[in-house]
Amino acid sequence: MTGEDYVTEADRTLEKTYEEPMDLATYVDRIFENPTIASHASKYLLEAIEAAGTRTVVEEGEEKERYRFFDDPHNDGEHAILGNTEVLNRFVDDLRSIAAGRAKDEKIIWFEGPTATGKSELKRCLVNGLREYSKTPEGRRYTVEWNVTTAAAEERGLSYGSSDPTATDDQHWYESPVQVHPLSVFPEEVRERVLADLNDDLDDHVPVRVDAALDPFSREAYDFLEERYRREGEKSLFSAITDDDHLRVKNYVVDVGQGVGVLHSEDDGPPKERLVGSWMHGMLQELDSRGRKNPQAFSYDGVLSQGNGVLTVVEDAAQHADLLQKLLNVPDEQSVKLDKGIGMDVDTQMLIISNPDLEAQLNQHSDRNGMDPLKALKRRLDKHQFGYLTNLSLECELIRRELTNESAVWEAESYDELEDRIREPVRVSVKDQDGETRTEEFAPHAIEAAALYAVVTRLDEENLPNGLDLVDKALIYDQGYLQEGDTRREKDDFDFDGEAHDGEHGIPVTYTRDTLAELIQTDRDRHHSELAVEDIVMPRDVLNTMAEGLSDAPVFSTGERSEFENRIVPVKNYIFDQQESDVIEAIMHDKRVDEETVGEYVEQVYAWETDEPLHNDRGEEVEPDPLKMKLFEIEHLGRFSEAEYEGNLPRESVRNFRREKVITSLNRHAWEHRDDDFAVEDVDLTAIPVIKTVLESHDWDDVQRTFEDFDPRQWDDPPSETETATVKDRTIDTMVDLFDYSEASAELTSRHVMGQVSYRWD
């Protein structure tokens, strides 16, 4: 493409975003064609969220429907809010009530939570989502602009300051500085009739409401035109005032400063200035307004002015606690004053964001009971609490975001896909002190180790069912189940009763990020066994460094340090189990049982139990073969010995196994697919836990049975032309080709595993 092509493409993009201004009558016709463009603030925000659709996620072990809006889809997920789906869903439910005028109209929505829980991402996500929604046909946002020069004759025209306009010049159209709704131009009784007719045709439980009058700036223009045409005896007064020579309806793209007001923690000034703006005193002398302050001389740069029409956000609200009481009546009265004599109606959804320190400020007088001066404010705050992530996969995703430029939101059809993402290595480019770039690799399971440790520190032990540790709880929360050998137990099988405080405290992602960044940035060797590999960070490096750094991190109290240090052992054990599983699967990769053999076994067992005949290749009916089933159970399952059979016939233990592990799973599958024609050959074999184990996992007994001369004690430097050397070469290659290890990380991981296995090898 040439430079001109890119410019043309940009032109097309903006053509889709903006429209030519229209007259008021055309706008009214347009809203009857597309009512969403007339929505009031809370309804508009709700529609923007719902327009993005939903997806199903698992959080804290339960399936939830999540609004994709909070995945920041229009910005490629850069500011996605990970987790906290239930909190966000409650926010949308409250927003729906506010929009419909059913309840909570007087509420100020409050998001509270400790640092690094996604509160700042919420603000960015809202801004991004609203901006992009406003570019769509359904989300178009409109306001009005005025030009009074044609009626001003030789007098000063409407302006934001002194000027010398000509009647035909487009630069003398002045937009409402607070995005006033176009229907506000109509007299109240006419506006109500328009809305009644609009809502009668609206197939929606949330009617459109426009209660705000014209803003002071627009009122100044309206009054000027009304007075001029009334003096001239104009009979169609409203038509003259709103003629397209004076009034146009124009669309605007919602953004910070135009439909979205954001008050940052560092913004200062008097309360009135932060809320609505300030008077420009030099202009008061220039602009005639019949003996009073002229609204043209007002800046309209306060948070409510900028957010009028859509959303007002007070960021880090503890820094603006003095404003909160000033905001008390804004939601229910929908008005605010520029000055004692000049008020302004506002239509905005108010939202404040804070750390827990705001709550401490609000509760400073709580011991005074009914005399608490902040009681009215607290009653108006509708609190939604963000917590730390308690899902392993989400924490892995967040850590990867913090270390790399990845932004895409993880979506998966099954948990198996997420498992692959969790265990993946991460490779990061780092510049050293000499300016040279090197690649540091977090070995497979290293990010998983950091994420699991962080999650485990955030989980409450109070409601932990007997027999489970915090790692088990973390896995249940992420998967929705716990796989224990052949047995899969769903979350509902566990008793998680009791008041848990999961996610309220723990290791924040910022600590994890800084620890991992320091690990790859510091120019020091990490010696593993006899290898000095500088560019590989192993899971044990991560866990040891995170635990060691607790004592120096000021963010943790003494009690937290002690508690977190005590929780690292089960995490280390679990991560080692994952590494061990990788090594075993790589060793046994070429020895896997093929799916056809497994399928034949399942069909044999099904026929054995149901007395249904099998058919051979010629279509002839044959009986199930007890020898085939026996050999599969002894050689591939490794669960039984010859002693558990009488000849080829199974004893009670084998019969129970077949019924409880294989037939029960088949019956469950048949029930789930009862509306279809059930056939055992159509069953997904990996849906049967015991069969999934056969297809996808092995143990050291399998290794020992398959490779009789294998000796893990020789792994570091196996003698040439031995079975151990052959197995090692093939294992390293498999770990690299199929499991995404680098050669160095495969060597380090397998050495670590074999070092532990050697002690118990028989």
HELIX and SHEET records of a PDB file:
HELIX    1   1 GLY A    3  THR A   17  1                                  15    
HELIX    2   2 LEU A   24  GLU A   33  1                                  10    
HELIX    3   3 PRO A   35  ALA A   38  5                                   4    
HELIX    4   4 ALA A   41  ALA A   51  1                                  11    
HELIX    5   5 ARG A   68  ASP A   71  5                                   4    
HELIX    6   6 PRO A   73  ASN A   75  5                                   3    
HELIX    7   7 THR A   85  ALA A  100  1                                  16    
HELIX    8   8 LYS A  119  TYR A  133  1                                  15    
HELIX    9   9 THR A  149  ALA A  152  1                                   4    
HELIX   10  10 ASP A  170  HIS A  172  5                                   3    
HELIX   11  11 PRO A  182  VAL A  185  5                                   4    
HELIX   12  12 GLU A  188  ASP A  200  1                                  13    
HELIX   13  13 PRO A  216  ARG A  231  1                                  16    
HELIX   14  14 LEU A  237  ILE A  241  1                                   5    
HELIX   15  15 PRO A  271  LEU A  275  1                                   5    
HELIX   16  16 HIS A  281  GLU A  286  1                                   6    
HELIX   17  17 PRO A  295  ALA A  297  5                                   3    
HELIX   18  18 VAL A  303  GLY A  307  1                                   5    
HELIX   19  19 ALA A  317  HIS A  320  5                                   4    
HELIX   20  20 ALA A  321  LEU A  324  1                                   4    
HELIX   21  21 VAL A  330  GLU A  333  1                                   4    
HELIX   22  22 ASP A  357  LEU A  362  1                                   6    
HELIX   23  23 SER A  366  MET A  371  5                                   6    
HELIX   24  24 LYS A  375  ARG A  380  1                                   6    
HELIX   25  25 LEU A  392  LEU A  403  1                                  12    
HELIX   26  26 TYR A  415  ARG A  423  1                                   9    
HELIX   27  27 ALA A  446  ARG A  458  1                                  13    
HELIX   28  28 LEU A  470  GLN A  479  1                                  10    
HELIX   29  29 LYS A  491  ASP A  493  5                                   3    
HELIX   30  30 VAL A  509  GLN A  521  1                                  13    
HELIX   31  31 PRO A  539  GLY A  549  1                                  11    
HELIX   32  32 LEU A  550  ASP A  552  5                                   3    
HELIX   33  33 THR A  558  GLU A  565  1                                   8    
HELIX   34  34 ILE A  568  ILE A  587  1                                  20    
HELIX   35  35 HIS A  589  LYS A  591  5                                   3    
HELIX   36  36 GLU A  595  THR A  610  1                                  16    
HELIX   37  37 PRO A  626  LEU A  631  1                                   6    
HELIX   38  38 PHE A  632  HIS A  636  3                                   5    
HELIX   39  39 GLU A  642  GLU A  644  5                                   3    
HELIX   40  40 GLU A  652  PHE A  657  1                                   6    
HELIX   41  41 ARG A  658  ILE A  663  3                                   6    
HELIX   42  42 THR A  664  GLU A  672  1                                   9    
HELIX   43  43 VAL A  680  ASP A  682  5                                   3    
HELIX   44  44 LEU A  685  ALA A  687  5                                   3    
HELIX   45  45 PRO A  689  GLU A  696  1                                   8    
HELIX   46  46 TRP A  700  THR A  706  1                                   7    
HELIX   47  47 PRO A  712  GLN A  714  5                                   3    
HELIX   48  48 GLU A  723  PHE A  739  1                                  17    
HELIX   49  49 GLU A  743  VAL A  757  1                                  15    
HELIX   50  50 SER A  758  ARG A  760  5                                   3    
SHEET    1   A 2 THR A  54  GLU A  59  0                                        
SHEET    2   A 2 GLU A  62  TYR A  67 -1                                        
SHEET    1   B 6 ASP A 255  VAL A 256  0                                        
SHEET    2   B 6 GLY A 259  LEU A 263  1                                        
SHEET    3   B 6 LEU A 311  VAL A 314  1                                        
SHEET    4   B 6 GLN A 349  SER A 354  1                                        
SHEET    5   B 6 ILE A 108  GLU A 112  1                                        
SHEET    6   B 6 LEU A 381  GLN A 385  1                                        
SHEET    1   C 3 TYR A 174  GLU A 175  0                                        
SHEET    2   C 3 ARG A 141  TRP A 146 -1                                        
SHEET    3   C 3 LEU A 247  TYR A 252 -1                                        
SHEET    1   D 2 SER A 335  ASP A 339  0                                        
SHEET    2   D 2 ILE A 342  ASP A 345 -1                                        
SHEET    1   E 3 VAL A 426  LYS A 431  0                                        
SHEET    2   E 3 THR A 437  PHE A 442 -1                                        
SHEET    3   E 3 ILE A 536  VAL A 537  1                                        
SHEET    1   F 2 TYR A 481  GLU A 484  0                                        
SHEET    2   F 2 THR A 487  GLU A 490 -1                                        
SHEET    1   G 2 HIS A 527  HIS A 528  0                                        
SHEET    2   G 2 LEU A 531  ALA A 532 -1                                        
SHEET    1   H 2 LEU A 614  HIS A 615  0                                        
SHEET    2   H 2 GLU A 621  VAL A 622 -1                                        
SHEET    1   I 2 TYR A 645  GLU A 646  0                                        
SHEET    2   I 2 LEU A 649  PRO A 650 -1                                        
END                                                                             
